Amino acid sequence: MRQFELIRPYFVERRFYIAAGLFSLLLVDILQLFIPRIVKWAVDGIASLSITGTTLLCYGGYIFLAAVFIGVFRFCWRYFIMGTARRVEEGIRARLFDHVMSMPAPFFDTTSAGDIMAHATNDITNIRMALGMGLVGMTDTIVLGLASVFFMGYINLELTLLALVPMPFIALFTKILSKRLFSAYMEVQESFSRLMESSRERFAGIRIIKAFNREEAETRCVTRESEVYVAANMNLVKMRGLIFPLVTLLTSISLAVVIGLGGRKVILSTISPGDFVAFISYLGLLTWPVMAVGWVTNMIQRGKASIDRIDAILNVPRQIESPVDALKPAAIAGDIEIRNLVFTHGRRGGGPRILDGVSLGVGPGRILGIAGPPGSGKTTLVSLIPRIYDPDSGSISIDGIDIRNLDLDQLRGAISFMPQEPFLFSGTILENLRFGDPAAGMDRISTVLGMAGLTRTIASFPKGVDTVIGEKGVMLSGGQKQRIALARALLKQAPILILDDPVSQVDIKTASGIIDTIESLARTMTLVIVSHRFQAFRSAETIIVLDRGRIIESGTHEELVEQGGYYARAQEMQSVNGLGEGEPWG
């Protein structure tokens, strides 16, 4: 069974726990089968007036001891079997998280966070239930069910055959419904993913929703998704609702047959009163295994649907990973060379080129500036250097080695990257800073805070760097978030520093100080700076201007101003608005 491959390693690892749990479950079933025999002896003794009070007390003691052992072994099977199911849940969740963390950026361009969260919650819970209670129900169906039928047949074969007449209809009914149940569970899970993503997105954008007075409209959107989810669940409820009433009806028919015909046999002395009571007891024990057929079928179908959904993600290849024979140079100097780079978002060749034939180079300890209008491919270009994406064609080399041949951990360890969107985690400022270097001491942290122009800002917070900043840094201004992201990048101290628009959200005075800091890093590391403020390029040895994925201008600041192209026109506009030249820091 293909679905079993996902959980097989965990079963092998905990096979002794599973064996102990199944052994305990079998003992519980055996003890439950033993109790009707005791009841038979007691009833027959009472009916024949041949039993003593001492004997009755002994029978009661046997039942009490059986109940005690049933309780003990029931705890054991729950601990071993349900505990194993929990461990499997933990293992699959860890594997899923690890796989998702290793997925390339294009995967997240097409897969919503809500869908991934649904996999990590609902789907894994369904797998746990199928492995835990599903295994228990299946065992009880086989062991307790067959043993009950055996003892019933031992008491009276004719009555047993009549009592079992309705049972094949249950198996036929559940088989017919199994495929429909599988489809219904898949639909429920997919609608749950959409509902979770819809809710998550609105919660994340609550401030925009309030600013545009869209509360009612967005509530209606989530309500529609919720109605689809409820409709899918109601369809499932209808099918599940057919199973249990039918099982109850058919077992009640069996009980009616037993009381009618079995009572007659007692009157005719074909069977003893004790056998009759024991037969009804075994029929009662048989009710749970028969009902478990439908219940286990539902649970297994749900678990199977969830395994298929998780398996679909785990089977998505990790498109960006280290080659088997990855190169691991002793040190990386930071000499970057890009040759004829071509990149399109989505499927290769399936859309317009974001980068089209880009070639450039920047030596170690030098500064490369990248300018251009919005949508020209600047962010995409710098995202290709740490292999967040891979190009369709062309190459990027560092120190003469194609980055696709470098060990991925070493490549990314040699690059400190500040993205255009300054994402912060919901912890403290210190925790966000140490994301760049977990081992950094407070002296080093104080230094980079000063380099990012944050010393006074942090001092104004009552708790300083221990200030909790909330989800995505909601307690901070845009400029503060950007500077913390810059400080985090500076803390890493990598030979290559990539800054994507590092001063876009700060004032001119602060920007000038940050640019002074960045310039002071020249000669110690390779700097790649994307910016709409050309003031950031004043010390760059090379500046390129991108437009529609192509380099349309290249040179130093002075050379580009003299060319009179896009760079010169934009520089003139920034000079008029006071953005062209830096002001004193402080």
N, C-alpha and C positions, 0 to 999 in steps of 0.2 A: 504494500500500500504506500503510495508516494507520500501522502501526508505524514506517515509515521517517521519518515526520514528526518523531519525537523526535530522531533522529540526523542528519537532513539538514543542519542548520546547521553541525555539526562537519565533515561531509564537504565541504561547500562551502568552509569555511575552509581545509581542508587538502587541497584537490583536487589541488594540484601534487605533494604528497608521495605521494598515492595513485597518481597517474599515473606517477610515477617508480618506485614500488614495483611496479606492474603491468608496466611496461616491463622492469624487471629480472627479474621472474618469467617473462615471456615469453622473454627471452633464455636463462634457465636451461632452460626447456622445449625451446627450439630446439636448444641444445647437447646436451641429453640425447637428442634425436631424431637428432642428427648422429653420435653414437658408434656405434650399430648399423651405420650405413653404412660406417664405417671398418673395423669388425670384418668386415663382409661382404667388403670388398676384400681384407683380409688372409687370410681363410679361403679364398676362391676362389683367391688366388695360391698359397697353400700346397698346396691340393688339386691344382692344375694343375702344381705344381712349377716355376712360372714367376716366382716372386718372389725378390728378392735380400735379403740381410741388411740392406742400407742402406735398402731400401724398408720392410722390417718395422720398422726403427728409426724411420723417419719416421712410420709409422702409430702406433707407440707414443708418439712425441712429440706427434702430433696429439691423441691421447687424453689425454695428460698436460696439454697446454695447455687442452683442453676442460674437464678437471677443475678446473684452476686458475681459469678464468673462471667455471665453475659455482659454485665456492666464493665468489669475489668478489661475483658478482651475487646469490647466495643471501643473503649478508650484507646486501646493499643492499635486497633486497625485505623481509627481516625487519626491517631498521631503519625503512624507510619505512612498510610496512603495519602491522607490530606496534606501531611507535611511534605511528602514527595511532590505532590501537585503544586504546592507553594514554591518549592525549589525549582521545579520546571518553569513555573511562571517567572521567577526571578531570573533564571538563566536565559529564557527567551527575551525578556525585556532588556537585559544587559546586552544580549547579542544584537537585538534590534537597534538599540541606542548606539552601540559601537558601529554598526553598519551604516546607520544614518549619518553619524558624525564623519564617516569616511567618504560619503557620497560627494560627487563633484557639484559645483554650483549649478550647472544646468538642471540637475535633479530637482532642486528647490525652486527653480523657475517655473516648473510645471506641476509640482506637488505641494498642496497646501499644508500649512502647519496643523490645521484642524484634522486633516486626514491622518497625518502621522500620529497625532495625539489620540485619535480614535483607535488606531492600531495598538498603541501602548497601554490603553485602558480597557475598553470593551472587548476587543478581540482576544487579548491575553487572558482576561478574566474568563471568557468562554472556553478557552483551551484548558485552563485550570479546572473548571467545573467538569468538563468532559473527561479529563484524566482522573479526577478525584471521585466525585459521586457517580460519574459515568462508569468507571471501573467497578465501583461497589455495586451499582445497580445491575451491571452485566453479570457479575459473579453471583449475586443473589438470584438473578433470573435463572442461571444455569444450575447452581448447586441447590439452593432452597426450593426452586421450582421442581426440578427433577426428583429430588428426594421426597418432597411432599406428594408428588404423583405416585412414587413408588410405595410409600406407606399407605396411601389411599387405596391403591390396587391390592396391597397386601390384605387390607381389611375386607374389601369387597370389589372385585374387578368390574362387575356389571354396573354398580353404582358409580364407580370411577369413570368408566367410559361415558356414561350419561352426563356426569358433571362436567366432563371435558369437551362435550360437543360444541359449546360456544367458543372455545379457546382458539381454534384455527382461524376464525373470522377476525380475531384481534391481530394476528400476524399478517393476514392478508391486507387488512385495513392500514396498518402502519407501513407496510411495504409500498402501498399505493401513494401514501402521503409523503414518504421520505424525500422524493425528488422535489415535490412542491415545497416542502419545508426548507430544503437546502436553498432554493431560489429565494424564498421569502426571507430567510435569515441574511442572505447576501444583500437583498434590497434594504433591510432594516439597518445593516451596518453601513452601507453607503449613504443612506439618508442621515444617519447619525453623524457621519463624518462631515457632511455638508452643513448640518445644524451647528456642530461644534466650531467649524471654521467661520461660519456666519456670525456666531456669537462672539468668538475671539476677536474677529476683525472689528466689530462694533465697540467692544470694550476697549480695545487698543486705540481706537479713534474717537473716544467719547468726547474729547475736548473739541474736535472739529465738528462733531455732530451737534454739540451744544452751541458752538459759535454760529453755525448756519441754521439753527433752530429746526433740526431735522429729527428730533426725538421720535415724533409720531410716525414719520415715514419709515425710519429705520426699524422701529418696533414692528411695523407691519411686515417688513421684509423678513425679520426673524420669525415672526408669527407664521408666515407662509411656509418657511422651512420646517417649523415645528409641526405644522399641520400635515406636511408631507411625511414627516417622521412618525407622527401618530397614526396616519392612514396606513403606512407600511406595517406598523406594529399591530394595528387592528386586523389587518389581513392575516398576520401571523397568529394572532389570538384566536381568530375564527378556526384556523386549522388545528391549533393546539387544543382548542375548546372542544373539538369533535372527538379527540382521542380519549380523554379521561372520562367523560360521561358514558361513552360507548363501553369502555372497560368496566366501569361500575355497573352498567346495565347487564352486561353479559355475565359478570361474576354473580350478580343478584339472581339472574336466571338459574345459574348453577346451584346457588344456595336453595332456591325454591324447589328445584328438582330433588336435591338431597333431602330436604325436610319432608317432601311429599312421599318419595319412594323409600327413603331411608327409614322414616318413621314407620311405614308399613312393614318393613323388614324387621324392625325391632318388635312390633306387635306380633309378627309371625315367628319371632325368635330365630330368624335367619342370621341376624347379627345381634351382639349383646349391646345393652345400653352404653357401656363403656366404649365399645368400638364406634358406636354412633356419635358419641360426644367427641371422641378422638378424630373421627372422620371430618366432622364440622371444623374442629380446630385446625386440621391440616388444610382444609379448604380455605380457612381464614389465612393461614400462612401462605397459601398459594396466591392469594389476592395481590399481595405486594409484588411478587415476581411478575405476575401477569400485567399489573399496572406499570411495572418498571420497564416492560417492553416498549411501551409508547413513550414513557418519560426518558428512558435512556436513548431511544431513537432521536427524540427532540434534541437532547443534550449533545449527542455525538454529531448530529447534522450541524448544529450550531458551532461546535468546536471545529468540525471539518471546514465549514465556511470561513471561520476565522483563521485557521491554519493556511488556507489558500490565499487569503488576503495578505497575511504576514509573509508567506513564502514568496508572493509576487514582489515584495519590496526586497527581500533578502536575495532574490535572484537577479536584481538589477546590478549589473557589473559596476565595480568601483573603477570608473573610467580613468581616473587620475590616481596613479599609485606608482611606487618605486619599481623599476624593472628588477628582474631577478639578479642581474649582475650589475646593480647600481654602483656608480663610482662614488667614493667617499674621500675627497681630497683632504689633506691634513689641515688646510686653511683656505678660506675664500677671501680674495682680495677685493672683489667687487667690480671687475672689468665686464661691462655688459655690452653685448653686441646683438642687434636685432636685424634679421635679414628677410626681406620680402614677406612680411607677415600678412596673412589673410585670415580673417575671422568673421563668421556669421553666427548670429544667435539661432538656437534651435537646431533643426536638422541641417546637415551640411548642404550648402547649395540651395536651401529651401527658402531663402529670403535675401534681402539686400545686405551687402557686405558692410559690417561695422568698421572693419579695418581692411584696407585694400593695398597691398604691396608696400607696407611700411618698412623702411630700413634706416637704422641709425646706430650710433655707438656712443658710449660714455665710459671714460677710463676711471680707474680707481681713484678715490679722493676728489672726483670732479662733480660738478653740479649740472644736471640736465633739467631744463625748464620745458614744460609742455603747456601750450596755450591753444586756444581755439574756441569757436562758438559752442553753445550747448548742443549735445548730441553728435559731436564730431568724432567721438571714439577715444577720448582722453582716459576716462576711467577704465574702459575696457582694456586699453593698452597696458596700463600699470597693473591691472588684475592678472594679466598673462604672465608677468614676470615671476610671481610666486606660485604659478600654476593653479590659481583659483579656477581658471579656465585653461584649456589647451587650444592652440590655434588650429584652423583647418589645414593650413599649409604654411611653409616658412619655418624659421627657427629662431630661438632665443638662446644665446650662449652666455655663460658666466665663466670668466677666466678661461675661455676657449673651449668649454665643455657644454654641449647641448644640455639644457636643463632637464630634458626628458631622460637623460642618462644619469642624472645626479640622484642620489638618495633624497627622497622627498622630505624627510625630516631634517636632513642637513641643509637642503635648499631653503626651506622655510625658516629654519633656525638662523640662517644667515641674513634674513630680511626682516626688518621692522617696518610694519605697514600701518599707516593711518588712513582708514577709508574715508570716502567723501561723507558718508553718513556716520557721525560720531556715536556709535552704539555703546551704551553703558549698561552694565548689569545692575540689578536692584539692591545690591549690598551697600557697603560704605565706599567712600572715596578711596580709602587705602586699599581695599580689596580690588577695586577696579584698576588702580595703579599697578599693583603687584601681579595683575594678569600678564603684564609685560615681562616681569621677572619676579617670580614668587620668593626668591631668596634675597631680594633687595633690602638693604638696611635703611634706617630712617635718615641717615646722613645723605645717602644717594637720592632718596625720595625727596628730601628738602631741596637738593640741587636741581632736580628736574622740574620741581614745582616752580622754582625761581626762573628756570629757562623758559617755561611756558607762561610766565607772567601770572602765576596763581598764588604767590606768597601772601599778598594782602587779602586776596579773596578767601583763602583757606583760614587765615587768621580771624576773619570776620565771622566765621561759623563757630558757635559755642563749643561744638565737639571737634572742631578742626578736621583732620583727615578721617576721623571716625564718624563723620556725619553720614547718616543713611540717606541716599539720594532718591530712593523710590524706583518704580519700574521705568526703565529706559532713561533714568536720570531726570524724572519729572520735576524734582525739587530744584533743578538748576536751570539757568538761562541757556539759550542756544550757544552763546559765546563761552560760557563756563564749561559746558559739555565738550565743546570742541577743544578747549585748552586741556581738559583732563585727558581726552583721547590723545592729544599731542604728547602730553607728559608720559602717558603709558607707552607710547611708541619710543620716546627718547630713553626711557628707563631700560629698554631691552639691550641697547648698546650693540647692535648688529653692524656688520660691515656695509650693509646696504640699507638705506633709509628711504622709504617711499612715502611721500606726503601728498594726499589727494585733497587739494583746496584747503590748506591748513589755517588760513586766516579769513575765510569767507564770512564768518559770523562775529567777528570782533571789530572794534573801532580802529580808526587809523593809527592812533597812538599805540595801542596794544599790539596791533599788527606789526608796526615798525620794530618794536622791541623783540617780538617773536622772530621776525626776519633777521634781525641782528644775531639772535641766538643760532638760527639755522646756518647763517653764513659762517659763524664761528666753528661749526662742525666740519666745514670743508677741509679737505686734505686728510681728515681722520676717517672719513667714510664716503661712500658714493651716495650722492643725494639725487633723487628723482622727484621733482616738484611739479604738481599740477596746480594751476591757479588761474583765477580770472583777474586777480590783482597783479599786474605786471611788476609791481614793486618787489615781489618775491623773487624776481629773476635778475635783480641788478648785479649779482655776482656770478651768474651762471655762465659757464664757458660755452655752452650750446643751448639754444632755444629752438624748439620746433613748433610750428603752427599746424594743427590738424584741421581739416575741413572735409566732412563726409568720408572719413576714414583714410584720407590721403594727406601726406605732408605737402603743404603748399608753400611753406616758407621755412627757412632754416638759417641760423646764424647767431651772432651775439646780439645783445640788446641794441647796441649802436647800429649794427649792420641792418637789423630788421626795421629800425626807425627810418633809416635812409632809404630802404626799399619802397616805402610808401604804400605797403599793402595792408592786409587786415590788422597786423600787429601795430603798425604805425598809426592807423586810424583809431584803434582801440586805446592805444597809449595816449593819444592826444585828448580823447574824451576823458580819460582818467585823470590827466593832468589838470584839465579844466575843473573837474570835480574834486580836486585835492587828493586824488588817490595815486598820483604818479610818483611822488617823492616821499621818502620817509621823514617823519618828524623825530625829534630827540626822544629817547626812551626814558620814561620816568616822570 
